Amino acid sequence: MTSYVILGLATLHGVHAWGVLGHATVAYVAQNYLSAATASWAQGVLADTSTSYLANIASWADTYRSTTAGAWSAPLHFIDAEDNPPTSCSVNYARDCGATGCSVSAMANYTQRVGDGRLSAANIAEALRFLVHFVGDITQPLHDEAFEAGANGVAVTFMGFSDNLHSDWDTYMPEELIGGSSLADAKSWATTLISEINSGTYESAKASWIAGDDIGNVVTTATRWASDANALVCSVVMPKGAAALTAEKDLYPTYYDDVIGTIELQIAKGGYRLANWLNMIFETEVAAKREIRELVDESELDGRKFLPEPRALSKAKLARAAIGYGCNHTH
């Protein structure tokens, strides 16, 4: 295992949720499942046509939060579930999302902003960078838990180093599995997970990961994702309570062997969900609004007083696209 600096108690949940390795892997998995049109749009928004266009910005939000200008965004990386693990685990948006916001409210905000053509290119790019990161954050169980600041306050030993449980889940256990934290390491891990999603361990479960996802009801969707991950705090992360883990001489290898499969599962989920989310945003928001604009331009050129009926655009997409373009705008 690569040597690492011993971490103290973090004042906020994980400085680097999933770590650079985990977030980049989520991004690479997502890239594999984006439609060609969505990928082209995302590359344009990010001004990056490389093969790592999402992975390159996957940890931007963590870097930004550590700056003076970005300190305000720190609460958006988690939702503090005020439950009682391991006795009970649950996420309640009204109860758990604080006045300064949380990962769920951030998903709702930036989902709206990334498809809003009235915003500047810089603001749309910022929204996409946040979305790529926050989908990953929500799938990390300890980013959906208030207990000891997401287990930052749970002191443990892993492979001879004294640290905390949150850091081990974010960074050190994934890096132990893969052997590094570079983009090349992330791409290699993503390739393995994609294979499992397509025809392996996760093939039968992948449809359930995105079932019911709705960009028209982001809070419900993102709360469901958070609840799915939060349940693992009781069943996998600390099923016997935090004290039992602190009492362990070392979490390696027994605890590590017990949980590393769940870490891989959550990274795969994050990538698959992110791809589906971006595909829906592009199809329903970006492409639909683009077609509206083209129809408006055509009608003006032809001197028409009314828009022609867009045969290829469903009524639902047309209605959603009209909102924000200037039609039926209510706020």
Secondary structure, DSSP 4 states (H G I P E B T S, - for coil): ----PPP---SSS-TTTTHHHHHHHHHHHHHHHS-HHHHHHHHHHHT--STTTTGGGTTHHHHHHTSTTTGGGGGGG------BTTTB----HHHHS-TT--HHHHHHHHHHHHT-TTS-HHHHHHHHHHHHHHHHHHTSGGGG--THHHHTT-EEEETTEEEEHHHIIIIIHHHHHHS--SHHHHHHHHHHHHHHHHHSTTTTTHHHHHTT--TTSHHHHHHHHHHHHHHHIIIIISTT-HHHHHHSS--TTHHHHHHHHHHHHHHHHHHHHHHHHHHHHIIIIIIHHHHHHHHHHHHHHHT-SSPPP-TTS-HHHHHHHHTTTTSS---
